[in-house]
């Protein structure tokens, strides 16, 4: 029979057999020299004290690749709130890669062969890391000062307790499952104005805002925005230099103690506040947005050189939850059936040369009629006074014309590619789309 002493010795010695990623954590603290490995096991992340957040390797779609990220650890869909990135691309590691906490270099990610994939931009000597219950991972010096933290390097999400300073930004993903930098930004500009805008990838050149708080210097001294603040009560506001607040939203009766809260710039360009119960049974999910801007992204996002939310040759419509959905008009199909926001392509070759070589135009085309649908930035000629029939006929016999829109005795003829397509019930318009007849479509390819 084992003595009490031998049992205590066995328990003590077994501690040294635990993976360092588990043993090194104490109330979210991670010791220098600790490491985690990209595997499907328990050693692939560091947890916050409550276990609400995990920092480490999140598997991506069963392809032996892992996203270096922070996510909600207790909810089924493991929603990501931060991920490492470089040059607009997410940091993705193959299975067997290792993240080390080094005193001089901070976080260092190496592939299985030892080659460096990524490291944190850390200045100073690191004493330890901390995975906080706020969702913020911090590298600290010996005086518990912050040398580097994820809250200062946000991706698409801001959490309670987090702020964004002037010239700080959030960047959307490219799609629901693609973590590369997308087309949309939230920025607190140098003048204090909080804006949403698109960018011209692969550059960071910002187009004109499609939403703005106008919190710039005005007639009242100190009225310009200083920070975007998401406080622990769930209030989201622009803090002015004079201490005043431009309120974006409050949590509207949703308790931050009982719910996870996040504000995310989604891949479709909408900035929204969400809640998820901390205690739940079954398949609980994130709420519909408690607040969001813009109210109608299909109508709001309109740029002379832009393509719209849904890409070229597509139609943006709002679903009942006011999120955009994308459709192709008849005669067009999605460029990527797995990503409906990339736009549509014509199913036939349209042009003057093609029309001349083929049959009479009446044998080539049908006309599809849509109501209250427009691509307002694709006009090449405006004709008036016109009737609907004359508008249809003018486009039908014009080899450059792909679509014509008739409204208020005016005809707008449009050519490919069509941009910023959307449905607008206030237009009171008819849209005529030239579509190749099925038999001619079969003969073309």
WOZIZI-V652933 format. One record per pair of residues at least 6 apart in sequence whose ideal C-beta (glycine too) atoms are under 8 Angstrom apart, sorted by the first residue. I is the first residue (numbers start at 1). J is the second residue. D is the distance in whole Angstrom. If there is no record, write none. Layout:
I&J&D  I&J&D
This chain:
2&10&8  15&23&7  16&23&8  19&42&8  19&43&4  20&33&7  20&34&5  20&35&6  21&34&6  21&35&7  21&36&4  21&37&8  21&43&5  21&44&8  21&45&8  21&46&6  22&42&7  22&43&7  24&30&6  24&31&4  24&33&8  24&34&4  25&34&8  25&46&6  25&47&7  25&131&8  27&49&5  28&46&8  28&47&7  28&48&5  28&49&5  28&130&5  28&131&5  28&132&6  28&133&7  29&128&5  29&129&7  29&130&6  30&46&5  30&101&6  30&128&6  30&129&4  30&130&7  30&131&7  31&101&7  31&128&6  32&101&6  32&102&7  32&103&5  32&126&6  32&127&7  32&128&6  33&100&8  33&101&7  33&102&8  34&46&8  34&100&8  34&101&5  34&129&8  35&98&5  35&99&6  35&100&5  35&101&7  36&43&6  36&44&6  36&45&6  36&46&6  36&56&5  36&57&7  36&98&7  36&99&5  37&43&6  37&44&6  37&57&8  37&96&7  37&97&7  37&98&5  37&99&8  38&44&6  38&57&4  38&66&4  38&93&5  38&94&7  38&95&5  38&96&6  38&97&4  38&98&7  38&99&8  39&57&8  39&95&6  39&96&7  40&59&6  44&56&5  44&57&4  44&66&7  45&54&4  45&55&6  45&56&3  45&57&7  45&58&8  45&73&7  46&54&7  46&55&5  46&56&6  46&129&7  46&131&5  46&137&8  47&53&7  47&54&5  47&55&8  47&73&6  47&131&6  48&54&8  48&73&8  48&131&5  48&132&6  48&133&5  48&135&8  49&133&6  50&133&5  51&73&6  51&74&6  52&72&7  52&73&6  52&74&6  52&133&6  52&135&8  52&260&7  52&278&8  53&70&6  53&71&7  53&72&7  53&73&6  53&81&8  53&131&6  53&132&8  53&133&7  53&135&5  54&70&7  54&71&6  54&73&4  54&131&8  55&69&8  55&70&5  55&131&5  55&137&5  55&150&8  56&68&7  56&69&8  56&99&7  57&66&4  57&67&7  57&68&6  57&69&8  57&93&7  57&97&7  57&99&7  58&66&6  58&67&5  58&69&5  58&71&6  58&78&6  58&80&7  59&65&8  59&66&6  60&66&6  60&67&5  60&92&7  61&177&7  64&94&6  64&95&5  65&92&5  65&93&7  65&94&6  65&95&8  66&92&7  66&93&5  66&94&8  66&95&7  66&97&7  67&80&7  67&83&5  67&90&6  67&91&7  67&92&6  67&179&6  68&83&6  68&84&4  68&91&5  68&92&8  68&93&6  68&99&7  68&109&6  68&118&7  69&80&5  69&82&6  69&83&4  69&84&7  70&80&7  70&81&5  70&82&4  70&83&8  70&131&8  70&135&6  70&137&6  70&150&6  71&78&5  71&79&6  71&80&5  71&81&7  72&78&6  72&79&5  72&81&7  72&260&6  72&276&7  74&278&7  75&260&7  75&276&6  75&280&8  75&284&7  76&283&7  76&284&8  77&285&7  79&262&8  79&276&8  79&286&7  80&157&8  80&179&8  81&135&5  81&157&5  81&159&6  81&262&6  82&135&7  82&137&8  82&150&5  82&153&8  82&154&7  82&155&5  82&157&7  83&90&5  83&91&7  83&155&6  83&179&6  84&90&7  84&91&4  84&109&7  84&118&6  85&91&6  85&155&6  85&179&8  85&181&7  86&118&6  88&180&6  88&181&4  88&201&7  88&202&6  89&180&6  89&181&7  90&179&4  90&180&6  91&109&7  91&117&6  91&118&5  93&109&6  93&111&7  93&117&6  94&111&6  94&112&7  95&112&8  96&111&8  96&112&4  97&109&6  97&110&6  97&111&5  97&112&6  97&117&7  98&109&7  98&110&5  98&112&8  99&107&6  99&108&7  99&109&5  100&107&7  100&108&5  100&109&8  100&110&7  101&107&6  101&108&8  101&126&7  101&128&8  101&129&5  101&139&8  102&108&5  102&126&7  103&125&6  103&126&5  103&127&8  104&125&7  104&126&7  105&119&5  105&120&8  105&122&7  106&119&6  106&120&4  106&121&8  106&122&3  106&126&5  106&139&5  106&147&7  106&148&6  107&119&6  107&120&4  107&122&8  107&129&8  107&139&7  107&148&8  108&116&7  108&118&8  108&119&5  108&120&8  109&116&7  109&117&5  109&118&5  109&119&7  110&116&6  110&117&6  111&117&6  120&139&7  120&148&5  121&148&7  122&139&6  122&147&5  122&148&5  123&147&7  124&141&5  124&147&5  125&141&6  125&142&7  126&139&5  126&140&7  126&141&7  126&147&6  127&140&6  127&141&6  127&142&4  127&144&8  128&139&8  128&140&6  129&137&7  129&138&7  129&139&5  129&140&7  130&137&7  130&138&5  130&140&6  131&137&5  132&138&7  134&151&8  134&159&6  134&160&7  134&161&5  134&162&7  135&150&8  135&159&5  135&162&8  136&149&6  136&150&6  136&151&4  136&159&8  136&161&7  136&162&7  137&149&7  137&150&5  138&146&5  138&148&7  138&149&4  138&150&8  138&151&8  139&146&7  139&147&5  139&148&4  139&149&7  140&146&6  140&147&7  141&147&6  151&159&8  151&161&8  151&162&5  151&163&8  154&162&7  154&164&7  154&168&7  154&169&8  154&170&6  155&170&7  155&171&6  155&179&8  156&170&5  156&171&6  156&172&5  156&173&6  156&264&6  156&265&5  156&266&8  157&170&7  157&262&5  157&263&7  157&264&5  157&265&8  158&164&6  158&170&7  158&228&7  158&230&5  158&236&8  158&262&7  158&263&5  158&264&8  159&230&7  159&261&7  159&262&6  159&263&8  160&230&5  160&231&7  160&232&5  160&233&8  160&234&6  160&256&6  160&261&5  161&230&7  161&231&7  161&232&5  162&230&5  163&227&5  163&228&6  163&229&5  163&230&7  164&170&7  164&186&8  164&188&5  164&227&7  164&228&4  165&188&7  165&226&8  165&227&6  166&188&5  166&189&7  166&190&6  166&192&7  166&225&8  166&226&7  166&227&8  167&187&8  167&188&7  167&189&7  167&190&6  168&187&7  168&188&6  168&228&8  169&185&5  169&186&6  169&187&4  169&188&7  170&185&7  170&186&4  170&265&5  170&271&8  171&181&5  171&182&7  171&184&7  171&185&6  171&265&7  172&181&8  172&182&4  172&183&7  172&184&4  172&185&7  172&265&5  172&266&6  172&267&5  172&268&8  172&269&7  173&179&5  173&180&7  173&181&8  173&182&5  173&266&8  173&267&5  174&180&5  174&181&7  174&182&4  174&183&8  174&267&6  175&182&8  175&267&5  175&339&5  175&341&7  176&267&6  178&267&8  178&339&8  181&201&7  182&267&5  183&198&5  183&199&6  183&201&6  183&269&7  184&196&7  184&197&8  184&198&6  184&199&8  184&265&6  184&267&8  184&268&8  184&269&4  185&196&7  185&197&6  185&198&7  185&199&6  185&206&6  185&265&7  186&194&7  186&195&7  186&196&6  186&265&5  186&271&6  187&194&7  187&195&6  187&197&7  187&206&7  188&194&5  188&225&6  188&227&7  188&228&5  188&238&8  189&195&6  191&216&5  191&217&7  191&224&6  192&215&5  192&216&5  192&217&7  192&224&3  192&225&3  192&226&7  192&238&8  192&240&7  192&241&7  193&209&8  193&212&6  193&213&6  193&214&6  193&215&6  193&216&5  193&224&8  193&225&6  194&212&7  194&213&4  194&215&6  194&225&6  194&228&6  194&238&5  194&246&8  195&209&4  195&211&7  195&212&5  195&213&8  196&209&6  196&210&6  196&211&4  196&212&8  196&265&8  196&269&7  196&271&6  196&293&7  196&294&7  197&206&5  197&207&5  197&208&7  197&209&5  197&210&7  198&206&8  198&207&5  198&210&7  198&269&7  198&301&7  198&303&7  198&306&6  199&205&6  199&206&6  199&207&7  200&207&7  207&303&6  207&305&8  207&306&6  208&303&7  210&269&7  210&294&6  210&297&8  210&300&5  210&301&5  210&302&8  210&303&8  211&271&8  211&293&5  211&294&5  211&300&7  213&225&7  213&238&6  213&246&5  213&248&8  215&223&7  215&224&6  215&225&4  215&238&5  215&240&7  215&246&5  216&223&8  216&224&5  216&225&8  217&223&6  217&224&4  218&224&8  220&242&7  221&242&7  222&240&6  222&241&4  222&242&3  222&243&8  222&244&8  223&240&5  223&241&7  223&242&6  223&244&7  224&240&7  224&241&6  225&238&4  225&239&7  225&240&6  225&241&8  225&246&7  226&238&8  226&239&5  226&240&6  226&241&5  227&238&7  227&239&5  228&236&8  228&237&8  228&238&6  228&239&8  229&235&8  229&236&7  229&237&6  229&238&8  229&239&5  230&236&5  230&261&8  230&263&6  231&237&8  232&256&6  233&250&8  233&251&7  233&256&6  234&250&6  234&251&3  234&254&6  234&256&5  234&261&5  234&273&8  235&247&7  235&249&7  235&250&5  235&251&7  236&247&8  236&248&4  236&249&5  236&250&8  236&263&6  236&273&6  236&291&7  237&245&5  237&246&6  237&247&5  237&248&6  238&245&7  238&246&4  238&248&7  239&245&6  240&246&7  248&291&7  248&293&8  249&273&6  249&290&7  249&291&4  251&261&6  251&273&8  251&275&7  251&290&7  252&290&6  252&291&7  254&261&7  254&275&5  254&287&8  254&290&6  258&277&7  258&278&6  258&279&7  259&275&4  259&276&6  259&277&6  259&278&6  260&275&7  260&276&5  260&277&8  260&278&6  261&273&7  261&274&7  261&275&6  262&273&8  262&274&5  263&271&7  263&272&7  263&273&5  263&274&8  264&271&7  264&272&6  264&274&7  265&271&5  266&272&6  267&341&7  268&297&6  268&309&6  268&323&7  268&324&5  268&341&7  269&297&5  269&301&6  269&309&6  270&289&8  270&292&5  270&293&7  270&294&7  270&297&6  270&323&7  270&324&8  271&292&7  271&293&5  272&289&4  272&290&8  272&291&7  272&292&4  272&293&8  273&289&6  273&290&5  273&291&5  273&292&7  274&286&5  274&287&6  274&289&6  274&290&7  275&286&7  275&287&5  275&290&6  276&284&7  276&285&7  276&286&5  276&287&7  277&284&6  288&321&5  289&321&8  289&322&8  292&322&7  294&300&4  294&301&8  295&322&7  296&318&6  296&322&7  297&309&6  297&316&7  297&318&8  297&324&5  298&308&8  298&309&7  298&316&4  298&317&7  298&318&6  298&324&6  298&422&4  298&423&7  298&424&8  299&422&6  299&424&6  301&308&6  301&309&6  301&420&7  302&308&8  302&376&7  302&377&7  302&420&6  303&377&7  303&420&7  304&377&6  306&377&7  306&419&7  306&420&6  307&343&7  307&419&5  307&420&7  308&314&7  308&316&6  308&419&6  308&420&4  308&421&6  308&422&7  309&316&5  309&324&5  309&326&7  309&341&7  310&316&5  310&324&7  310&326&4  310&327&8  310&340&7  310&341&6  310&343&7  310&421&7  311&326&7  311&335&7  311&341&6  311&342&5  311&343&2  311&344&7  312&343&4  312&344&7  312&417&4  312&418&6  312&419&6  313&328&7  313&329&7  313&332&5  313&343&6  313&344&4  313&345&7  313&346&7  313&416&7  313&417&6  313&418&5  313&421&7  314&326&5  314&327&7  314&328&6  314&332&8  314&343&5  314&344&5  314&418&8  314&421&5  315&326&7  315&327&5  315&328&7  315&329&6  315&373&6  315&421&4  315&422&7  315&423&6  316&324&5  316&325&8  316&326&6  316&421&6  316&422&4  316&423&7  317&324&7  317&325&5  317&326&8  317&327&6  317&422&7  317&423&5  318&324&6  318&325&7  319&325&5  325&340&8  326&334&8  326&340&5  326&341&6  328&334&6  328&344&4  329&344&7  329&368&7  329&370&7  329&373&8  329&421&8  329&433&5  330&368&5  330&433&7  330&435&5  331&346&6  331&347&5  331&348&7  331&368&7  331&433&7  331&434&8  331&435&4  331&436&6  332&344&4  332&345&6  332&346&6  332&347&6  333&344&6  333&345&6  333&347&6  334&340&6  334&342&7  334&343&8  334&344&6  334&345&8  335&342&5  335&343&5  335&344&7  335&345&5  336&342&5  343&417&8  346&402&8  346&416&7  347&436&7  347&441&6  348&436&4  348&440&8  348&441&6  348&444&6  349&444&7  350&399&8  350&402&6  350&416&7  350&434&7  350&436&8  351&399&7  352&399&4  352&400&7  355&361&6  355&364&7  355&399&5  356&399&8  358&364&6  358&440&7  359&440&7  361&396&7  361&397&6  363&437&7  363&440&7  364&436&6  364&437&6  364&440&6  365&396&7  365&434&5  365&435&6  365&436&6  365&437&7  366&434&8  366&435&5  366&436&8  366&437&6  367&392&6  367&396&6  367&432&5  367&433&7  367&434&6  367&435&7  368&432&8  368&433&4  368&435&5  369&430&6  369&431&7  369&432&6  369&433&8  370&430&8  370&431&4  370&433&7  371&429&7  371&430&7  371&431&7  372&423&6  372&424&6  372&425&5  372&426&8  372&427&5  372&428&7  372&429&6  372&431&8  373&405&8  373&421&7  373&422&8  373&423&5  373&424&8  373&427&8  373&429&8  373&431&5  374&405&5  374&421&7  374&422&7  374&424&6  374&427&6  374&429&6  374&431&7  375&403&7  375&405&8  375&414&6  375&418&4  375&419&6  375&420&6  375&421&5  376&420&6  377&419&5  377&420&5  378&403&7  378&414&4  378&415&7  378&416&8  378&417&7  378&418&5  378&419&6  378&420&8  379&412&5  379&413&7  379&414&6  380&400&7  380&413&6  380&414&7  380&415&5  381&412&8  381&413&5  382&410&6  382&411&7  382&412&6  382&413&8  383&391&7  383&394&7  383&410&7  383&411&4  383&412&8  383&413&7  384&409&6  384&410&4  384&411&7  385&409&5  385&410&8  386&394&7  386&406&7  386&409&6  386&410&7  386&411&4  387&406&8  387&409&8  388&406&5  388&430&5  390&411&7  391&404&5  391&405&8  391&406&4  391&411&4  391&430&8  391&432&7  392&404&6  392&406&8  392&432&5  394&401&7  394&404&7  394&411&6  394&413&7  395&401&4  395&402&8  395&403&7  395&404&4  395&411&8  395&413&5  395&432&6  395&434&7  396&432&8  396&434&7  398&413&7  400&413&8  400&415&5  401&413&5  401&414&7  401&415&7  401&434&7  402&414&6  402&415&6  402&416&5  402&418&7  402&433&7  402&434&6  403&413&8  403&414&4  403&418&6  403&431&6  403&432&7  403&433&5  403&434&7  404&411&6  404&412&7  404&413&5  404&414&7  404&431&7  404&432&5  405&411&7  405&412&5  405&414&7  405&429&5  405&430&7  405&431&5  405&432&8  406&412&8  406&429&6  406&430&5  406&431&8  406&432&7  407&427&6  407&428&6  407&429&4  407&430&8  408&428&8  436&444&7
